[in-house]
Amino acid sequence: MEHSVPSHFINFNDQISCFDLSSHDWSQNLCCVALSNRIIVGIIRLPEESHSDHFEWQVLKEIHHESRCSSLAIAPETSLSISPKNVVIASAGADFNVRVLQTDLEDNHCIRVLKGHSSYINSIAWEPEGEFLASTGDDYSCILWDCRKVFEISTRFFLTAAGMSVKWHPEAKDKLMVAAKNGIISMYSVKSDQVVLTIEAPKSPLMSADWSSRNRHCIVALAGGELFVWDLRKPSRPVNTKPLHEDGGLAVKICPANESLTASIGRPDLTLKVIHAKAQLPQITAPLKLFGGLSWLSRHVAAAYDRKLCLWNVLTK
């Protein structure tokens, strides 16, 4: 199959360990990229969204980060439209600590270290109103940090395997999706402080899961190299199954503009695939050297490729 060439890319002088692209109204196109010992905060300007016909990347700030980063999440309170600007980022470090970094992109910044995990953290996510920060990892636990109470641990619940993905939904703010490596995906209710729904992937290991921001009934997971899609109104079995990565998957993300489109990265040879639920063949197939994250920005899918952040234009209709 012919490989898809990136529409745009950004070069860095160090390998990318992970990155995040903002989906929030007041910080659209903000991009945070973690390198070995620092986080680069910048703005991406796509040709179709700017007055120029060029792709632009502008670095706004570099922040020192003591530990190699495994996950980044830009907070909903982040705003580039106020003065002074307010950028808040959560990071998961290889030292098992969560950090909350706040900067005005000028001289003022502070870092708060949150200690609570006893092993590697695989995923972090902000509640849409910014009231909680969730983190999960290899210590078989998910922690909710209360942002209103200086990031005290609000609750900790235990999983039956390593936690691989956490995700909140803008329309179901009380609910948190937590996906574990053994294939069990739990929907946790903050109000009732308990798991209210459990679904299970037919295969394992589950390496990544996502919850469609457009359709709160749609959840996908990449397990054993196969893509599984559930409709939460009938959660007993997946509504769609697609073999994608014969040697196992690493990451999956649903397109924000169309829940039938998913991007995934898996083996052999670390390959990015973008595929529609009703299609047999991927719209995009691209080889990657090293895995450094996966995300969507507008009608583009973004993946880190060693020292490059690459974006591919996707037909989202």
N, C-alpha and C positions, 0 to 999 in steps of 0.2 A: 504494500500500500504506500502511496506517495505521502511523504511527510509534509506537514503544514508549517510554513515559515511564519515566525512571529510578525505581527503588524508593527510593533514597537518594542524597544527594549532599553533598559537602563543598566549601565555598567557600574560595578562597585570594585573597590580594590581589595576585597576580602570575600570569603565565602559567606553566602546568606544562610543563616540558620533557620529563620522564620520571618514572616512579615504579616501585616494586617492593613486592609484598606477600609476606610470609614464608609459606613452605610447611613450615617446620621446626617440630618438636614443641615446642621450648622458647621459641619466639617467635611462636606463632600469632597472627594478626590484627595483627602489627606491620606498619606501613606507612611507607615512606620516599618522600617527594615532593620532587623537585628543582625549584626555581624558578630565576630568573635567576642569583642569586648565593648561594643557600643551600639546604640540605637540611632539610626538616621531618621529624622522626621522631615518629610517633604510634601510637596504638592505635585500631583500629576495633572497636566492639562491636555486633554485629548483634542485632536484637530476639530472634530465635529462640535465640541463644546466651547471652543475659544474663537476669538476673532482671527487668529492666525491659522494657517493651514498646516502648521507644524505641531508635532508632538513635543511637549515641554515637560521638563523635570526640574523643579527648583528645591534645593535643600534649604530648610528653614532652621534646623537645629541638629546638633549632635549631642547625645547624652551618654556619658560613660555608664557601662553596665558591668558589674563585677563578675557575673557568672554567665556562662553560655546560655542563651535563651532558647526555650523550646516552644513557647507560645506567646503571642501578643494579642491584646484586645484594646481598641480605642474606646474610651468611655463616651456614653451618650451626652454628657455635659460638655464635652469638648466643643469649643466654638472659636472660629476664626473671624467672626463678624462683630465681636465686641472688643473693647479696648480697656485694659490690656487683654490680649488673647489668652485663652485658657485651653491648654491641651493636657488631657489626663489619659495615661496609658497604663494598663496592667501588663506585667510580664511574668513569665514562669521561668525560674532559673534552674540550672543544673545542680545548684546547692539545695534544692527542695524548697526554696522560699519563693513566695509571690511578692513582687514589688509593685507599688503604685507610684508612678512617676508623674509629677505635675510641673508644668512649665508655662511661662507666658511668652516663650520663644525669644525672650531677651535675656536679662541677667538673673531673673528669679526662677529657681526651680527647687523642688524638694522631692525626696525619695522616702517612702515609707515601706519598711520590710515587714511582711506578714509571715509569721512562723506558725506552722500547724501540720504540714505534710511531713511524712517520714521517708518518702521516696520520690522518684521523678514525677513531675507534674506534666500531664499530656495535653490538657486543654483548659482554657479559662474563658469566661464569658460574663459580660455585664447584663444585669436585668435592664429592660428597656427604659425604665424610669431612673436608673442609676442608683436604686436603693440597695441592691445586693451585687456582690461579685461571687461567681461560682468557680470552683477549681476542682479538678479530679485528676487522679494519676495512679501510679503503680502501687500505692499503699492501700488499694481496694477501698478508697473512701472518696466522698464528695463533700467539700466544705462550702458553706455559704457564709461569706463575710458581710457583716452589716455595715454599709457605707455611712449610715446615719450615726453610728456609734463608734466612730474612728476605727472601722474595720475589725471590730471584735468578731470572734467566731459566733455566728448566730445559731448555726446547727451543723452537725456533721452526721452524715448517714453512710452506712457501710454497704459495699457492693460484694458480689460473689466472685469478682475478678477485677483486674486492673481497669480503671476508668479511662476510656479513650477519647470521648467527646462529650462536651456539655453545650447546650444551646437553649436560650430563652426564645419566646415568640412575642412579637409586638402586639398581637391580638389576644394572647393568652398569658398575660403578665404574671399570673400566679403560678404558672406551670414551667417546670424545668425538665428538659430531656437530658438523661444521662445514659450513655451507651458504654457497656462493659465489653471486655475482650472476649468473653465466653459467648457473646451473641445476645445477651439480655439487654434490652433497652427499657429503661424505667421512666415513667412520667411522674415527677414528684410535685406535689402541691405544697407551696410555701404556707398557705393558710391553714391547711389541716396537718402540716408537718408529717406527711406520710406519702408513700407511693400509691397513686390512684389507678395506674394502668401499667401493665408489663407486656411487651411483645418480644418475640425471640426469633433471631435469624436462624434459618435452617442449617447454616454452616458457621464454622469458626476457623481461625480467629477473626473477630470483628475488629477492624483497624480504624474505622472512621464512620461517623453517621452525621446526618444533617436534617434540618427541619425547614421546610419551605416557608419563607417569609410571606409569600403570596397566598399560600393555602395551608391553613393550620392543621388540616387533616392529613397532609402529606409528609411522610418521613422516609428517608432513604438510608441505607447502610451498605458499606463495602465489607463483605465478609467472605473469607476463603477465595478472594478474587472475583466474586460475583456481586452484582448490584441487586439489592432487594428494595422494593418499593412497597410501602404500606399506606392504606387509607385507614385512618384512625377510627372512622365510623364502623369499619368491619375489620378489627385488628387481628383476628385469629390467624390469618396467613397473609403472606405478601400478595399484592394484586399484580405485581410484575417482577420477573426475575430475568437477569441478563448476565451471561458469562462475559467478563471484560478483560481481566488480567490473569492469565493462566498460572503465573507463579505467585499470585497474591497481590492484593491491593494495599495502598498506603493512605490515600486521602480521597474524600468525595465531597463535593459542594454542589448544591442545587442553584441553578440560575435564578437570580432575584426577579427577572422579568418573565420567566416561563418555567413552571415547576416540572414540565416534561423534559427539560434539558438538564443534564448533569455533566459536570466535569470530574474526572477522576485521574489519579496517578497510581501506577502499579508496575509490577514486574512481569515479564523480563525487561531488562535494560531501562528501567525507569521511564515509562511512557505515559504521556498525557493523552487522555481521550475525552472528547466532548461528543455526547450521543443523545439523540432524541428518543424518548420512550417507545415511539412507534417505528423507529428506524432499525434496520439490521446492521448498518455500517456507521462508524463514527463520522461526524462532520469534520472533526479535527483529530489528527494523530501526530504527536510530536515527541521525539526522543529527548530525554533530559539526562544530564550527567549525574547530578546529585539532587536529592530531594530537599527543598527548603521552603515548602509551603504551597498553598493553593487558595485562590480567592477569585471573586468576580468584581468587576468595576464597570458599571453601565453595561454596554453590550460586548464587553471584553472579558476573557478569562485570563487570569494572571498566574504565573507559576515561576518559582525561583529555580534557576538553572546555574548551579555553581556560583559564579560571581555576577550573574545577570538576572535581572527581574524582567521577564518577558511577558508581553501581552498579545493575545490573538483576538482578532475581530471575529465575532460569532453571529451567525444568522439566528436571531432569537424568536422569530415568528414561527 
